[in-house]
Amino acid sequence: MPILEVNNLEVRFPMREGELIAIRDISFSIDRGERLGIVGESGAGKSVAAFAILRLVGRPGYISGGQILFEGNDLASLSPEQLRQFRGNQITMIFQDPMMTLNPVLTIGTQMIECLQTHKGMRRREARELAVEKLRSVAIPSPEARINQYPHELSGGMRQRVVIAIALLTDPEIIIADEPTTALDVTIQAEIMELLLELCEKHQVALILITHDLGVVSEITQRAIVMYAGRIVEEGPTRSIIEQARHPYTQGLINALPERTRPGQRLNQIPGSMPTLMQIPPGCAFHPRCEHVTDVCRTQVPDYTRFDHSRVACHWVAVQEQTSV
């Protein structure tokens, strides 16, 4: 049974010109201990989907439809007091910039201890001991000394390790990581992702990884979702998507990887750019950039074509599948 189910989720932002739909009919699930990647270009709706799960969509945005079921509890309908039992406790989040998570005027120890006192009701001494243990588990040297330091006294990689330690403090069931290595050097990125993978496997924590990097998705996740203009366009086992991508957008993302071109050649790219929320075209939102576009693509939103363990929202794929049958 899935630990988290998202059913027909929709998020809107009221504007003077009318309401903009940022997330359209998003549905997916994740099992206990599973690692799911959500990938797409900037503006695809990845982060909004992640924030919606924890009811962190900033005003005037709001969840306008759907369910977010965590162990049978609909997070979308809970009061703030009820939501606090789950958010930051059983479901935690790692943000792109660790300084968005860490308070610059409080020591690392103070922030970790307050978290444990709030969610677990621990005494200060007990909470401090656990905080030191968690810092040690994320390979921070001299955790007894680091716990007394302020965020600005640590490097970017160290700060992100602290954020991961905080995410693990409450023994969560799910960690949502929103591009957790974007602000880090390449070598540090690899270390952080390897650490996150190791900890999730060790503690059987489910991971939702938000990223634009298909290379990271292929190494870390077991299942992947590809988003475009606020909608899921392809979903399935990560290995299947990487090796046999069906949607033209997914194919374009894979072909744009540096390893897909020879040294000295220009990188492949998808023509055009992601539409803004105010200018999402009718029909299939990807059709202005698609080499397989037909008249039906310009007028009708594609339904999902289902395969063994995958689904794809594409008229061209649907025709190909019917032809092969």
Protein Blocks (a to p, Z undefined) as FASTA:
>chain_A
ZZbdcehiacddddfkbccdfbghiacdddehiacdddddehilmmmmmmmmnopaccfb
dcfedcddeehiafklpcfklmmmmnoplpccddfblmlmpcfkbcfklmmmmmmmmmno
pafklmmmmmmmmmmmnopahkllmmmpcfklpcfklmmmmmmmmmmmnopabdcdehkl
lmpcfklmmmmmmmmmmmmmmnopacddddfbfklmmmmmmbdcddeehiafbdcdfklm
mmmcfblklmmmmmmpmklpcehiacdddehjdddfklccehjfklmmpckbcfklmmpc
cdddddfkbccddfklmmmmmmmZZ
